[in-house]
Amino acid sequence: MDEKAEIAPVNLYPRSTDGLESATTSYDDEIRRKKRRKRLAYIAAFAVFQTVVILVFALVVMRVRSPEVEIDSATVEELSAGPSSDYNMTIVALLKIKNKNFGDYKYERTAMNISHGGGTVGEGVILKGKAEARDTEKVQVTTRVSSVVAQSREASSGILVLESKAALRGKVHLMKMWGIHFPMMKKRKGAEMNCVIMINLASGVVQDMDCDD
């Protein structure tokens, strides 16, 4: 019996891989689009964060405020009050210069005037100095005071009311690098002081004191 060779059937129509390749390409494109959207989201979030930081820096750090100056305490030395209501004394005042800025406040030399009844009875000197950033500088000012009490009511009560005024002038140095202050980051600011000192002429002590905010 003749054996016939078995011939494998020829596939005249091979299976196409175009569909699989197309699906793989679409999947890769979708992955790339997701990565691109994620990168854009990160960039947008960083831009928003950077904007917030800049705004906070501008509104808080770069904001320049006027310093505050007032008499923190005062003592009377070498008081002599005559029978005709004249007086001589030395007032030692401790001034408080409060700097709320994020940069040093350098102030110039200026005068501290003490007056009574509209007339100057003494003048002290506030020396040139510096209040550190976000700090309070305390300065001692000694003033010789002498005059005649014009108001009989004050003379009879024994309470002398004096006014003390000063006007600080200086600059706030906002930025400093390697010990160097940049000129464009300096802002000129002033501070006004207006205090009332009530002195008991009998005891020679400061009975009360009040400064405008």
LOTORRO-967711 format. One line per 8 residues: for each residue x, z, y of N, C-alpha, C. Coordinates in Angstrom, 2 decimals, padded with zeros to 5 digits. Layout:
X:Z:Y:X:Z:Y:X:Z:Y | ... .
This chain:
000.87:000.00:-001.20:000.00:000.00:000.00:000.87:000.00:001.21 | 000.71:-000.99:002.11:001.56:-001.12:003.32:001.21:-000.03:004.32 | 002.34:000.59:004.74:002.13:001.60:005.81:002.24:000.93:007.15 | 001.29:001.17:007.94:001.28:000.61:009.30:001.85:001.62:010.29 | 002.78:001.16:011.11:003.38:002.03:012.13:002.33:002.48:013.12 | 002.40:003.79:013.34:001.44:004.35:014.31:002.00:004.18:015.71 | 001.27:003.56:016.55:001.69:003.31:017.93:000.90:004.22:018.85 | 001.69:005.02:019.64:001.01:005.93:020.57:000.31:005.14:021.65 .
-000.84:005.56:021.96:-001.60:004.81:023.01:-000.91:004.91:024.35 | -000.86:003.81:024.99:-000.21:003.73:026.31:-001.22:004.09:027.38 | -000.82:005.04:028.23:-001.70:005.44:029.33:-001.53:004.44:030.46 | -002.48:003.60:030.58:-002.40:002.56:031.62:-002.73:003.10:032.99 | -003.31:004.26:033.03:-003.70:004.85:034.31:-003.09:006.25:034.42 | -001.80:006.39:034.82:-001.14:007.71:034.90:-001.83:008.58:035.94 | -001.81:009.92:035.63:-002.48:010.87:036.55:-001.76:010.92:037.89 | -002.48:010.83:038.97:-001.89:010.81:040.30:-001.60:012.23:040.78 .
-000.45:012.43:041.46:-000.08:013.76:042.05:-000.32:013.78:043.56 | -000.92:012.74:044.10:-001.14:012.70:045.56:-002.01:013.85:046.04 | -003.05:014.19:045.29:-003.94:015.27:045.68:-003.22:016.60:045.74 | -002.35:016.84:044.72:-001.61:018.10:044.70:-000.62:018.18:045.85 | 000.07:017.07:046.11:001.02:017.07:047.22:000.31:017.27:048.55 | -000.87:016.66:048.69:-001.63:016.80:049.94:-002.08:018.24:050.15 | -002.52:018.90:049.05:-002.95:020.30:049.15:-001.78:021.19:049.51 | -000.60:020.91:048.90:000.59:021.71:049.20:001.00:021.55:050.65 .
000.95:020.31:051.14:001.30:020.05:052.55:000.35:020.77:053.50 | -000.95:020.74:053.21:-001.93:021.42:054.06:-001.70:022.92:054.07 | -001.38:023.48:052.91:-001.11:024.91:052.81:000.12:025.29:053.64 | 001.20:024.46:053.53:002.40:024.72:054.32:002.13:024.62:055.81 | 001.33:023.63:056.20:000.99:023.49:057.62:000.21:024.70:058.12 | -000.69:025.22:057.28:-001.48:026.37:057.67:-000.59:027.61:057.83 | 000.38:027.76:056.93:001.33:028.88:057.02:002.12:028.79:058.32 | 002.59:027.57:058.64:003.35:027.39:059.88:002.50:027.69:061.11 .
001.24:027.26:061.06:000.36:027.54:062.20:000.13:029.03:062.38 | -000.04:029.75:061.27:-000.22:031.20:061.34:001.01:031.88:061.90 | 002.19:031.44:061.47:003.44:032.02:061.98:003.59:031.74:063.47 | 003.21:030.50:063.88:003.32:030.14:065.28:002.36:030.98:066.13 | 001.12:031.17:065.62:000.16:032.00:066.35:000.64:033.45:066.45 | 001.27:033.93:065.38:001.78:035.29:065.37:002.90:035.46:066.39 | 003.80:034.45:066.45:004.89:034.50:067.43:004.33:034.48:068.86 | 003.34:033.63:069.08:002.72:033.56:070.41:002.06:034.89:070.77 .
001.44:035.53:069.76:000.80:036.83:070.02:001.84:037.88:070.37 | 002.97:037.87:069.67:004.05:038.80:069.98:004.60:038.58:071.39 | 004.78:037.29:071.72:005.29:036.96:073.05:004.31:037.41:074.14 | 003.01:037.18:073.91:002.00:037.59:074.89:001.97:039.12:075.02 | 002.06:039.83:073.88:002.05:041.29:073.92:003.27:041.83:074.66 | 004.43:041.20:074.43:005.65:041.63:075.12:005.54:041.37:076.62 | 004.94:040.22:076.99:004.77:039.90:078.41:003.86:040.92:079.08 | 002.77:041.30:078.39:001.86:042.30:078.95:002.57:043.65:079.09 .
003.32:044.05:078.06:004.06:045.30:078.10:005.07:045.30:079.25 | 005.78:044.19:079.40:006.77:044.08:080.48:006.10:044.16:081.85 | 004.94:043.55:081.98:004.21:043.60:083.25:003.79:045.04:083.58 | 003.31:045.76:082.54:002.90:047.15:082.75:004.10:048.00:083.17 | 005.24:047.79:082.52:006.45:048.55:082.87:006.86:048.27:084.31 | 006.81:047.00:084.71:007.19:046.64:086.08:006.23:047.27:087.08 | 004.94:047.26:086.77:003.95:047.86:087.68:004.16:049.36:087.80 | 004.40:050.03:086.67:004.66:051.47:086.72:005.92:051.76:087.52 .
006.95:050.96:087.31:008.21:051.13:088.03:007.99:050.95:089.53 | 007.19:049.92:089.89:006.95:049.64:091.31:006.10:050.72:091.96 | 005.07:051.21:091.23:004.15:052.16:091.82:004.68:053.59:091.82 | 005.52:053.92:090.86:006.00:055.30:090.74:007.43:055.44:091.23 | 008.33:054.71:090.60:009.75:054.88:090.92:010.09:054.31:092.29 | 009.60:053.11:092.60:009.96:052.45:093.84:009.11:052.88:095.03 | 008.11:053.70:094.79:007.27:054.17:095.90:008.06:055.22:096.70 | 008.13:055.02:098.01:008.91:055.91:098.87:007.96:056.83:099.64 .
008.17:058.13:099.49:007.34:059.11:100.18:008.16:059.85:101.22 | 007.48:060.33:102.23:008.16:061.12:103.26:008.49:062.50:102.71 | 009.72:062.95:102.90:010.08:064.31:102.46:009.29:065.35:103.24 | 009.29:066.57:102.75:008.61:067.68:103.42:009.66:068.71:103.81 | 009.51:069.26:105.03:010.44:070.30:105.50:009.63:071.44:106.12 | 010.00:072.65:105.79:009.34:073.82:106.34:010.28:075.02:106.22 | 009.93:076.09:106.94:010.71:077.32:106.86:010.24:078.11:105.64 | 011.14:078.37:104.73:010.80:079.11:103.52:010.78:080.61:103.78 .
011.74:081.08:104.58:011.79:082.49:104.96:012.60:082.63:106.24 | 012.42:083.76:106.93:013.14:084.00:108.18:013.36:085.50:108.36 | 014.51:085.82:108.92:014.82:087.22:109.22:015.29:087.33:110.67 | 015.12:088.51:111.23:015.50:088.77:112.62:016.71:089.71:112.62 | 017.71:089.34:113.40:018.91:090.17:113.53:019.20:090.43:115.01 | 019.82:091.55:115.28:020.29:091.90:116.63:019.18:091.82:117.67 | 018.03:092.40:117.33:016.90:092.37:118.26:017.06:093.43:119.33 | 016.85:093.00:120.56:016.78:093.94:121.68:015.65:093.50:122.59 .
014.70:094.38:122.78:013.54:094.09:123.63:013.56:095.07:124.80 | 013.62:094.54:126.02:013.70:095.38:127.21:012.34:095.88:127.65 | 012.34:096.83:128.57:011.08:097.39:129.07:010.26:096.38:129.86 | 010.91:095.37:130.39:010.17:094.37:131.17:009.70:093.22:130.30 | 009.63:093.45:128.96:009.14:092.47:128.00:010.10:091.31:127.78 | 011.35:091.46:128.18:012.32:090.44:127.82:012.88:090.77:126.43 | 013.40:089.77:125.74:013.90:090.00:124.39:015.09:089.09:124.10 | 015.94:089.57:123.22:017.07:088.80:122.71:017.18:089.08:121.22 .
017.41:088.04:120.46:017.51:088.22:119.01:018.17:086.99:118.39 | 018.54:087.14:117.13:019.03:086.02:116.32:018.07:085.84:115.15 | 017.57:084.63:115.02:016.67:084.31:113.91:017.44:083.48:112.88 | 017.49:084.00:111.66:018.13:083.27:110.56:017.01:082.71:109.68 | 016.86:081.40:109.74:015.77:080.74:109.01:016.33:079.97:107.81 | 015.65:080.06:106.69:016.00:079.30:105.50:015.00:078.17:105.36 | 015.48:076.94:105.62:014.61:075.77:105.56:014.58:075.20:104.15 | 013.42:074.66:103.81:013.23:074.05:102.50:012.90:072.57:102.69 .
013.78:071.69:102.20:013.58:070.24:102.32:013.24:069.71:100.93 | 011.99:069.32:100.76:011.51:068.87:099.45:011.49:067.35:099.39 | 012.23:066.80:098.42:012.32:065.34:098.24:011.57:064.95:096.97 | 010.46:064.24:097.13:009.63:063.84:095.99:010.02:062.48:095.42 | 011.00:061.84:096.00:011.37:060.49:095.59:012.32:060.49:094.39 | 012.43:059.31:093.75:013.34:059.13:092.62:014.72:058.71:093.10 | 014.97:058.85:094.38:016.29:058.57:094.95:016.68:059.68:095.90 | 017.97:059.83:096.16:018.45:060.87:097.07:017.97:060.62:098.50 .
017.71:061.71:099.23:017.34:061.61:100.64:018.49:062.15:101.47 | 019.14:061.26:102.23:020.24:061.65:103.10:019.73:061.72:104.53 | 019.79:062.92:105.11:019.25:063.10:106.45:020.38:063.36:107.45 | 020.08:063.05:108.70:021.07:063.15:109.76:021.02:064.54:110.42 | 022.06:064.82:111.18:022.10:066.07:111.96:020.99:066.05:113.00 | 020.28:067.17:113.13:019.20:067.24:114.10:019.04:068.67:114.60 | 018.20:068.84:115.61:017.99:070.16:116.22:016.70:070.79:115.71 | 016.70:072.12:115.65:015.50:072.89:115.36:015.20:073.71:116.60 .
014.12:073.39:117.27:013.75:074.06:118.52:012.80:075.22:118.27 | 013.02:076.30:118.99:012.11:077.44:118.96:011.56:077.62:120.37 | 010.26:077.66:120.47:009.62:077.73:121.79:008.61:078.87:121.84 | 008.31:079.24:123.09:007.30:080.27:123.33:006.59:079.95:124.63 | 005.27:079.88:124.56:004.49:079.56:125.75:004.79:078.19:126.32 | 005.20:077.26:125.48:005.49:075.91:125.94:006.92:075.69:126.39 | 007.72:076.74:126.46:009.11:076.60:126.90:010.08:076.91:125.77 | 011.19:076.20:125.75:012.20:076.39:124.72:012.96:077.69:124.95 .
013.05:078.52:123.90:013.75:079.80:124.01:014.96:079.86:123.07 | 015.13:078.85:122.27:016.28:078.82:121.37:016.39:077.48:120.67 | 017.60:077.13:120.28:017.81:075.85:119.60:018.89:076.01:118.53 | 018.52:075.71:117.29:019.46:075.74:116.18:019.82:074.32:115.75 | 020.74:074.22:114.82:021.22:072.90:114.36:021.04:072.79:112.85 | 020.37:071.73:112.44:020.29:071.38:111.02:021.39:070.36:110.76 | 022.38:070.75:110.00:023.52:069.88:109.76:023.16:068.72:108.83 | 023.94:067.66:108.96:023.76:066.49:108.11:023.88:066.90:106.64 .
022.97:066.39:105.80:023.01:066.79:104.41:022.24:065.83:103.51 | 022.00:066.28:102.28:021.33:065.45:101.28:020.45:066.30:100.38 | 019.25:065.80:100.13:018.34:066.39:099.15:018.33:065.48:097.93 | 018.72:066.01:096.79:018.81:065.21:095.58:017.42:064.68:095.19 | 017.43:063.62:094.36:016.18:063.02:093.89:015.35:064.05:093.14 | 014.06:064.10:093.47:013.11:065.00:092.82:013.58:066.45:092.85 | 014.15:066.85:093.99:014.70:068.20:094.09:014.41:068.75:095.49 | 014.68:070.05:095.66:014.47:070.73:096.94:015.80:071.30:097.42 .
016.16:070.94:098.64:017.40:071.43:099.26:017.05:072.57:100.22 | 017.82:073.65:100.16:017.61:074.78:101.07:018.77:074.87:102.04 | 018.43:074.95:103.32:019.43:074.93:104.40:019.20:076.13:105.30 | 020.27:076.82:105.63:020.17:077.97:106.54:020.49:077.55:107.96 | 019.62:077.95:108.89:019.80:077.63:110.32:019.74:078.94:111.11 | 020.79:079.18:111.88:020.85:080.39:112.71:020.64:080.02:114.18 | 019.70:080.71:114.82:019.34:080.38:116.20:019.32:081.64:117.06 | 019.98:081.56:118.20:019.95:082.66:119.17:018.75:082.44:120.08 .
017.88:083.46:120.18:016.64:083.35:120.94:016.62:084.42:122.03 | 016.26:084.00:123.26:016.14:084.97:124.36:015.20:084.42:125.42 | 014.35:085.30:125.96:013.42:084.89:127.01:012.66:086.10:127.51 | 011.73:085.84:128.41:010.83:086.87:128.94:009.43:086.52:128.48 | 008.76:087.52:127.89:007.39:087.29:127.42:006.46:087.17:128.62 | 005.83:086.01:128.76:004.98:085.78:129.92:003.58:086.35:129.71 | 003.11:086.33:128.46:001.75:086.78:128.20:001.73:088.30:128.06 | 001.02:088.97:128.95:000.94:090.43:128.91:000.27:090.91:127.63 .
-000.65:090.12:127.09:-001.35:090.51:125.87:-000.36:090.64:124.72 | 000.59:089.66:124.61:001.59:089.72:123.55:002.54:090.89:123.78 | 002.87:091.12:125.05:003.78:092.22:125.36:003.17:093.56:124.98 | 001.89:093.72:125.25:001.23:094.98:124.94:001.01:095.16:123.44 | 000.76:094.08:122.74:000.52:094.17:121.29:001.82:094.33:120.51 | 002.91:093.91:121.10:004.20:094.03:120.43:004.45:092.95:119.40 | 003.60:091.92:119.36:003.76:090.81:118.41:004.16:089.56:119.20 | 005.32:089.06:118.91:005.82:087.86:119.57:005.56:086.64:118.69 .
004.88:085.64:119.27:004.54:084.42:118.53:005.46:083.29:118.99 | 006.25:082.78:118.08:007.17:081.69:118.38:006.81:080.46:117.56 | 007.07:079.30:118.13:006.88:078.03:117.42:008.23:077.42:117.12 | 008.38:076.92:115.90:009.63:076.29:115.49:009.34:074.86:115.04 | 010.05:073.89:115.65:009.82:072.48:115.33:011.14:071.77:115.06 | 011.05:070.79:114.19:012.22:069.95:113.89:011.73:068.61:113.37 | 012.54:067.58:113.58:012.21:066.23:113.11:013.42:065.67:112.37 | 013.30:065.62:111.05:014.38:065.06:110.24:014.29:063.54:110.23 .
015.45:062.91:110.26:015.54:061.45:110.15:016.61:061.12:109.12 | 016.28:060.20:108.23:017.25:059.84:107.21:016.77:058.67:106.37 | 017.44:058.45:105.24:017.12:057.33:104.36:017.02:057.81:102.92 | 016.07:057.19:102.21:015.92:057.44:100.77:016.69:056.34:100.04 | 017.63:056.72:099.19:018.43:055.78:098.42:017.80:055.66:097.04 | 017.12:054.53:096.81:016.33:054.41:095.58:017.17:054.11:094.35 | 018.19:053.28:094.47:018.98:052.90:093.29:020.46:053.08:093.55 | 021.14:053.55:092.50:022.58:053.75:092.60:023.20:053.43:091.25 .
024.22:052.57:091.23:024.92:052.21:090.00:026.41:052.38:090.21 | 027.06:053.02:089.24:028.50:053.26:089.30:028.89:053.97:090.60 | 028.01:054.84:091.08:028.31:055.61:092.29:028.12:054.83:093.57 | 027.57:053.61:093.50:027.42:052.76:094.68:025.94:052.63:095.03 | 025.59:052.91:096.28:024.22:052.73:096.75:024.07:051.29:097.25 | 022.97:050.65:096.84:022.70:049.29:097.28:021.92:049.31:098.60 | 022.41:048.62:099.64:021.77:048.69:100.96:020.31:048.26:100.95 | 019.98:047.25:100.12:018.61:046.75:100.13:017.62:047.73:099.52 .
018.13:048.76:098.85:017.28:049.75:098.22:017.21:051.05:099.01 | 017.50:050.98:100.30:017.42:052.14:101.18:016.18:052.03:102.07 | 015.41:053.09:102.14:014.22:053.12:102.97:014.31:054.29:103.95 | 014.13:053.98:105.25:014.20:055.03:106.26:012.91:055.84:106.26 | 013.07:057.16:106.22:011.92:058.06:106.22:012.23:059.29:107.06 | 011.19:059.84:107.68:011.34:061.04:108.49:010.44:062.15:107.99 | 010.72:063.36:108.45:009.92:064.53:108.08:009.78:065.43:109.29 | 008.57:065.86:109.56:008.29:066.72:110.71:008.04:068.15:110.25 .
008.60:069.11:110.99:008.36:070.52:110.71:007.70:071.18:111.91 | 006.67:071.95:111.64:005.96:072.67:112.69:005.51:074.01:112.14 | 006.23:075.07:112.50:005.95:076.40:111.94:005.71:077.40:113.06 | 004.93:078.41:112.75:004.66:079.53:113.66:005.25:080.79:113.05 | 006.04:081.50:113.85:006.67:082.74:113.39:006.17:083.89:114.25 | 005.63:084.93:113.61:005.12:086.09:114.33:006.06:087.28:114.06 | 006.66:087.78:115.13:007.68:088.84:115.01:007.16:090.13:115.61 | 007.31:091.20:114.87:006.95:092.53:115.36:008.14:093.06:116.15 .
007.98:093.18:117.47:009.09:093.59:118.34:009.48:095.06:118.12 | 008.57:095.85:117.63:008.87:097.26:117.41:009.74:097.46:116.17 | 009.39:096.76:115.09:010.13:096.93:113.84:011.24:095.90:113.67 | 011.14:094.80:114.41:012.17:093.75:114.31:012.11:092.95:113.03 | 010.92:092.79:112.50:010.73:092.01:111.26:009.73:090.88:111.50 | 009.84:089.87:110.67:008.88:088.77:110.72:007.61:089.26:110.03 | 006.57:089.41:110.82:005.33:089.96:110.28:004.51:088.91:109.54 | 004.55:087.68:110.04:003.80:086.60:109.37:004.43:085.26:109.76 .
004.15:084.24:108.97:004.69:082.92:109.25:003.78:081.89:108.61 | 003.64:080.77:109.28:002.77:079.70:108.75:003.34:078.35:109.18 | 003.36:077.40:108.23:003.86:076.04:108.52:002.78:075.02:108.17 | 002.67:073.98:109.00:001.73:072.91:108.73:002.20:072.13:107.51 | 001.23:071.73:106.66:001.56:070.92:105.48:001.87:069.49:105.89 .
